[in-house]
Amino acid sequence: MKTLVKIAWRNIWRHRLRSLVVIISIILGIWAGIFVSAFSFGLNNQRKESMIRNQVSHLQVHHKAWAQEADVSYLLYEPDAIIQSLLELGAPNHTLRLKSMGMAATAHYSGGVQIIGINADTESELTGLGSRIDSGDYLGEKGRNPILIGAALAEKLEVKPGSKVILSFSDQDLNLVSASFKVKGIYHDVSSQIEKLQVFVRAKDLQSLLGLDANAYHELAVLLDDDKGVDALKSQLQQKHADYLIESWKEIAPELAFADEIMSQALYIIIGIIMLALSFGIINTMLMAVLERRKELGVLMSVGMTKPKVFTMVILETFFLALLSGPFGILAAYLSVSGTADTGLSLAMFSDGLASYGIGTVIYPVLPNSFYFGTAAIVFIMTLLAAIYPARHALKLNPIETMRTL
C-alpha cells in the first residue's frame, strides 16, 4: 500500500500545471460556494432579526378572536395580569399597542394605513422606533394628536414635520371617526412596504378617539434576548392565561420560519451543485491522465500489478487532489466570512430593491461551524465519486494492446 501511495503522489506532479489548475479550480469553487452560502445565510438572518426586532417581536398576545378578525372591540381585558406573569417568567421587555385600520389623507394623496397607538417609551425600548426618526422628533407628552409617518408614505402624502394629516377610521361602535394629526416626525424602516402602511400615534389619543378606556389595548408584544426560549415562554404563558391568543413569531410570520428552516438545506444544495460542476473537470483530468499512461499501466499490469491495485492507484491520485485543495478552499472561505462578519458588505446601490423586501443595505455574512465540516464531507465524497469512471476505464485496458501502442 505504501508503494501505491508513493506512485500516486508522484503521478500527480508529473504534470504540475494540469494538477495545479485542478487544485486551484476546486479551491475557488469551494471558496465561492461557502462564501455565497454565508452571504445568503446572513441575508436571511438579517431579514428575520430585523422583522422580529422592528415589527413582529418574539411573542404577541391578543384576544382569542383576533386571528380571525382584527376588530377594534377585541381587547386585552387584563393586560396588567399578563405583564405580571411576564415579569415573573423573566421576560421584562414588552409593550402594549392599539391597532386600527383606516385612511390617511392630505390634499395630495389618500391611502389605507394601519394606525398603531403606542406608549412612546416602551415602544422605543422594544423596537428602537425612537432611534429611527429621520426628521422631526419622536412622540412626546406635549402637543395635540402628534403622529409618526414612514418616509415612503410621507413622500406620497407630501408632508414634513409640522404638516397636517387627516386620519379616518371606525370606532368600537362602527361610527366613522376623522381627526386631524400633526406630523411630529418621519421614521425609516428596513421595509419600504412597512413605511407606506404603518403610522404611529400615542395610545391615549387613539383610545380617546375609539371610545376606549385608558387601560384598553389590542396587543402585547414581547421581545427576548434571542429566540431560543420563545417556545418555552409561550407554553408557560399559555398555561397561566389560557383565555388569550398567544403566538410566537413563527406563527405570526410563518414565511420567516419557513425560510429559516430550509436555508441550511439550500446551502448544501448550492455546494453540491458547485462540486458537481467541478466533478466533470476532475473526471476529464483523471481520464486524460489514464489515457496518456496507457502503455505505462499496461507494463505495470504485465509485471504483476493487479487490477484492484490499478483501481486504487487512480482513486488515490484523485484523493490527493481533494486533500490538497479541500482544506485550503475551506480555510480561504472561513477567513473571508470571518473578515466580513463584523464589517459587512455594503449593497447601497441596490437599496431600493432590498428595502421592498425588508432587507438592509449592509449584509453580514455568517455561517454555522457545522456547515464547514459538511462541506468538507461533500468535497471528498464528490471527488472520490468523480474518480470512479477514470479508474474503471483503467481496468478495461488490455496489457498486451497497450504495450504495442506508440
Residue, then its C-alpha position, 0 to 999 in steps of 0.5 A: m500500500k505504501t508503494l501505491v501511495k508513493i506512485a500516486w503522489r508522484n503521478i500527480w506532479r508529473h504534470r504540475l500545471r494540469s494538477l495545479v489548475v485542478i487544485i486551484s479550480i476546486i479551491l475557488g469553487i469551494w471558496a465561492g460556494i461557502f462564501v455565497s452560502a454565508f452571504s445568503f445565510g446572513l441575508n436571511n438572518q438579517r431579514k428575520e432579526s430585523m422583522i422580529r426586532n422592528q415589527v413582529s417581536h418574539l411573542q404577541v398576545h391578543h384576544k382569542a378572536w383576533a386571528q380571525e378578525a382584527d376588530v377594534s372591540y377585541l381587547l386585552y381585558e387584563p393586560d396588567a395580569i399578563i405583564q405580571s406573569l411576564l415579569e415573573l417568567g423573566a421576560p421584562n421587555h414588552t409593550l402594549r399597542l392599539k391597532s386600527m385600520g383606516m385612511a390617511a389623507t392630505a390634499h395630495y394623496s389618500g391611502g389605507v394605513q394601519i394606525i398603531g397607538i403606542n406608549a412612546d417609551t416602551e415602544s422605543e425600548l422594544t423596537g428602537l422606533g425612537s432611534r429611527i426618526d429621520s426628521g422631526d422628533y419622536l412622540g412626546e407628552k406635549g402637543r395635540n394628536p402628534i403622529l409618526i409617518g414612514a418616509a415612503l408614505a410621507e413622500k406620497l402624502e407630501v408632508k414634513p414635520g409640522s404638516k397636517v394629516i387627516l386620519s379616518f377610521s371606525d370606532q368600537d361602535l362602527n361610527l366613522v371617526s376623522a381627526s386631524f394629526k400633526v406630523k411630529g416626525i418621519y421614521h425609516d424602516v428596513s421595509s419600504q412596504i412597512e413605511k407606506l402602511q404603518v403610522f404611529v400615534r400615542a395610545k391615549d389619543l387613539q383610545s380617546l378617539l375609539g371610545l376606549d378606556a385608558n387601560a384598553y389595548h389590542e396587543l402585547a408584544v414581547l421581545l427576548d434576548d434571542d429566540k431560543g426560549v420563545d417556545a418555552l415562554k409561550s407554553q408557560l404563558q399559555q398555561k397561566h392565561a389560557d383565555y388569550l391568543i398567544e403566538s410566537w413569531k413563527e406563527i405570526a410570520p410563518e414565511l420567516a420560519f419557513a425560510d429559516e428552516i430550509m436555508s441550511q438545506a439550500l446551502y448544501i444544495i448550492i455546494g453540491i451543485i458547485m462540486l458537481a460542476l467541478s466533478f466533470g473537470i476532475i473526471n476529464t483530468m483523471l481520464m486524460a491522465v489514464l489515457e496518456r499512461r496507457k502503455e505505462l499501466g499496461v507494463l505495470m499490469s504485465v509485471g504483476m500489478t493487479k487490477p484492484k491495485v490499478f483501481t486504487m492507484v487512480i482513486l488515490e491520485t484523485f484523493f490527493l487532489a481533494l486533500l490538497s485543495g479541500p482544506f485550503g478552499i475551506l480555510a480561504a472561505y472561513l477567513s473571508v466570512s470571518g473578515t466580513a462578519d463584523t464589517g459587512l458588505s455594503l449593497a447601497m446601490f441596490s437599496d431600493g430593491l432590498a428595502s421592498y423586501g425588508i432587507g438592509t443595505v449592509i449584509y453580514p455574512v455568517l455561517p454555522n461551524s457545522f456547515y464547514f465540516g459538511t462541506a468538507a464531507i461533500v468535497f471528498i465524497m464528490t471527488l472520490l465519486a468523480a474518480i470512479y469512471p477514470a479508474r474503471h476505464a483503467l481496468k478495461l485496458n488490455p496489457i498486451e494492446t497497450m504495450r504495442t501502442l506508440 
